[in-house]
Amino acid sequence: MKAIKKLLFLLLLSYSVLLHAQIEYQIKDNQSKEPISNVLVYYGDNSIYSNVDGLFFLPEELKDGELYLDGLGYEVLKIKVSDIDDYQIILIKKDQFLDAVVLKGEPIKTKRFKQPPSRKKHWLDGIPHYHGQEYGLFLIKENDRTDVRLTQLTVPIIKKNADWEQSNELMKKKPGKKSYPVKSKRLETNFLFRVQFYEMLSDSSFVKLNYPTKDFIVSGKKFKYELNYSNEEIVFPDNGILVSILNMGPCDENGDMLAIPRFKYLERNGDTIKTINNIYDVPLIALHPKKKNESIDYFHSRYSDKAEWREVSERQYPRTIGGPMKQLGLGYELEIFYY
């Protein structure tokens, strides 16, 4: 009994020492002074995200180290721990926003349009969506005498294990041949995805619109994510709107970002991709076969030296099962107002 009590005491003492060895810091916006969540903080070979209150903890012995802070929509900051005042770190916004578009008034008539999402299930009909990457589908507004409003968006994720399970069954049914089970591939990591909206400027660059963002968790349990915008005024600018899907990174089942101890740097079509060690454990967004004069896809990488949006090429959407060229298989519903 005395040995057990002594062991418990040592465990409690160790836990207390660990608690005291951690120092709390807070990240705030330079203008609003509000805390910033989901900021990725690198120190050495380790990383951690700030929580909903902008807080994160660092080991006390890191007081002479250097931090690298990367927050979505903020300028990257490198700072020495010894230079932090009052345990608070201030980040500066870098994003430029355009005001939201407003409906003209009472329309003559209203029509609804529905584009169903891709129903592809084979993993070759999807595009890997590594964290830090942002894919956008540009929806064109062709008529100046109308207003167009987005009311619903559906993001289809290919169920990777479905295709492998089907292959297992097919191999078992082949007569006269030995059955070789195919390894089941499942999405083991949860990822936090964010939907954002952009307007195209005259020089074909994009500026983020001041519309609310929506976040959702992509897991191996669900493969179609429906987002309702019927109560929000997501109105197209004059030339159209870019609907973007950003993979913010690994998260837990509650959507809290997870620390990423190690990265892999990959070169993909001239871009640098930074991803977790298991590069195959990433979501796949389903693709539609692309037809002439249809909407255009764009690509942007958070970790690339090329910060601008670029049109997706055939190298990024290779020739796969469904045809030579693809586009994001997003489903959407529109409300069209005629004046």
N, C-alpha and C positions, 0 to 999 in steps of 0.2 A: 504493500500500500504506500509506504514511504517513497519507494522508487517511482511509483506512478505520479504521486504528488510532485516530486522533484522534476519529473519529465514535463508535467503540465506547467509548472512554474517557469521552466526554461523556454517552453514554447511561447508562453505569454510574454516573457521578457524579450524574446526574439521578435515577436510581432510588434511589440511596443517600440523596439529599436528601429524596425523597418518603417513604422509610421513616422517617427521623428526624423528619419533620414530623407524623407520626401519634402520638397518645398513646393508650395502652390503658387502658380502664376495665372494671370488672367489676360486675355486678348480682347481689345476693344477697338471699335470703329473710330477713326480720327475725327469724324464730324458729329455723329450722333452720340458717341461715347457709350453706345450699347455693346454688350458682349457679342463676340463672333464665335459661332459654333462650327465644328467640322473643319477647323484649320489644321493642316498637316504640319507637325513640328518634327523636324529631323534633328537628331543629335548623335554624332558618331555613326554607328551602323544601325541605330535604333530609330524608331519613330513613334509618335503618339498623336491622337486627335484631341482637340479641345472639345469639351462637352457643351451642353445646351447653355450653360452659364459662362462659356468662354474660358473655362478653367482647365488646367492640365498640371500634372505633377512631374517634377524632375528630381533625380537623385541629388542629394546635398553636395556630393563630391564633384558635381559638374559645374561648380561656381566659376571655374576658370575656362570652361568650354565655350563653344560657339553653336548657336541655333540657326536653323534655316526654316523659315515659316512660309508656307504656301497655302493661302486661302483663296477659294474660288471668288473671282471678282476683285481681288486685292493685289497690290504690287507685292512681289516676293521680297521678303526681308531677311537679311543676314545680320545677326546681332550677337555680341558676346554676352554671356550670362552676367558678367560683372558690370555691364553697362545698363542693365535693366533697372529702372527706378521704381521703387515702391511695388515691386513684383507685378507691374503692369506693362503690357506691350501694346503699342498702337500700330494698327495697319491702315494703309491709305488705299482708298478705292481707286481702281483703274478703269472700271467699266463706264462707258458712256451710255446713257439711256435716252431713248426717244419717248415722248409722251404717247399714251395709248390713243388709238383711233376711236372716234365717236361716230355713232350712226347718224345719218343725215336728218332723219325725221320720220314722218308717217309714210310708209311705202304704199304703192298702188296694189301690189300683190306680193305674196311670199311663197317660196318654194323650198323644199328640203332635198338635199342630195346625200346619198350614203355610199361610201366606198368601203366594202368589207375588208377586213385584214387578211393577210396571207394565211393560207391553211397548210402551208408546206410543213412536212414533218421530218424530212430527210436532212441530216446535218449539213450536207453539201449545198443545200438551198438556203443557207444562212451565212451571216457575216459575223466573225468573232468581235465582240464589243469589249475590248480591254478597258480597264479603268483609266480615267483621264482622257478618253476619247469621246468625241461628240459627233454624232451623225445627224444631219438635218435633211428633211424633205421640204423642198420649196414648192408651195402650192400657189399656182399662178391665178391672179384675178384678171380675167380676160375682158370684162365689160365695165366701162366707166360709169354706166348708168345704174349700177347695182352696188349694194353693200353686201359683204359676205361675213358671216359670223361662225366661228367654230363652236359646236355644241358638245361634241364627244370625240375622244381619241382612244384608239386601241393599239397597244404595243404587243405584237406577237413574238414570243420567245420560243424557239424550237426546243422541243423536249428531246434532248440528246439521247437519253437512254431508250426512247421509244423505238428508234431505228435499230439500235443494237439488239434489243429484245426481239424485234421482228426477225432479224437475221438469225438469231438463235433458233427460233421456231422453224424457219425455212430449212436450215441445215439439218434439223432433226428429221424432216420429212423426206429428204432425198433418199430414194431406195438404193440399197446396195453400197452405200458409202458410210464410212465411219463418221459419227457425229462429233464435231469439234465446237464446243460452246464458245461463243464470242463474249469477251469481257464486257460487262455492262458499264457504260459511261454515264455518270450522273453529275449534275452540278452540285458540288458539295459546299461551296462558299456562297453566302448571301451577298448581294451587291445593292447599293443604294443608287437608284436612277433618278434623274431630275429632268423634267420637261420645261423648256424655255422657248421664247419666241423672239424672232429677229426680223428687222426690215432691211431690204436690200437698197443701198444707196446708188447714185448714178454711176459711181466707179466700180460697181459690182462688189463692194465691200459690204459687211453686215454690221448693224448696230442693234443692240438688245432693246426690245420694247419693254416699256414699264408695265408689264402684265405680271400677275402673280405666278410663281413657279409651283409645280406640284412634284412631290417626291413619292416614290414607291419602292418597295423592296422586291428584288428579283431573287427567287429561290428555286430550288429543284422541285418544289411542290406545286407551283402554279405556272401556267405557260401562256396566259392571255391576260393582259392588264388593261382594264377599262377605266378611263378617267373622264369624269363628268364635268363639262364646262357650261352646262345649260344656264347656270345662274351667274355666269361671269361674261363680261363683254369682251370676248376675244375677237375683235373685228380686224379684217385684213386691211393693211395699207393699200395704196392705189395700185401697186404693181404685183402684190402678193405677199405671202408671209412664209418665213422659214420656221418650221416646227422642228426643234432640236431635241435629241435624246442624249443626255450626258450620263456616262457611268462614273459616279463620283468615287467609287472604290468599295472594298469589302466592308461589311457591317454585320452586326449581330441581328437576331430576329426582331429586335425592337427598333432597328434603324440607326443605332449608335455606331459610329465609325470605329473600325478596329485598327489598332496599330499594325504596321507592316514592317516586320524586322528586316526583310531583305527584298530587293527588287531584281528583276532581270531587265536588261536593256535590249530591245529588239529593233532591228531595222526593217521597216515595212514600207515599200514603195517610196523610199527617200525620206521617210519619217522615223523619228525615234519614238519608240513605244516603251513605256516603263510599266511593268506588270509584276504580279506576284510570282513566286517561284514556279508554281504549277501553271504554266501558260495555257494548258488545255482546260483548266477549270474556270472558264469564263462563259458568260451567256452568249447565245447566238440569236441575233435578230433575224427573223424570217424575211425573205426577199420576194418581191413580185417579179415576174418577167416584165421587162420594160417595153412599152410600145411607143411608136413615133409620136412626137409632140406632147408626151406626158411630162409630169412634174420632174424636176431635176433634184438630184441628191448632192449634198455638200458634206465635207469632212473637215474636222478640226481636231488637233491633238493638244492637250494641255501641256504636255511635256516636250513638244516639238520646238525646234528653233524657228520653224515657219509658223508664226502665230496666226496667219490669216486663214480664212475659210477658203477652201478650194473645191472645185467640182470633182466629184468622184469619177475615176477613170475605170476602164476595163481591168486594169491591173489590181484595183482594190476589190472589184466585184468580178472574180474570174469566171470563165466559162464553166458552168456547173450543170446540174441535171435539167433545170427548167429552161435553158436557153442561153444565148450568148451574152446578153446584157441585162442587168437587174436594177431594181430600185427598192428602197426600203418598203417592206410590206405593211406599213402602218394602215390601220383602218381609221376612218374619220367620218363624222357627220357634220354637214354644213347647213346653215339657214341662209337663204339668198333673198335679199330684199330688192324689189324692182321699183324704180321711181319714174 
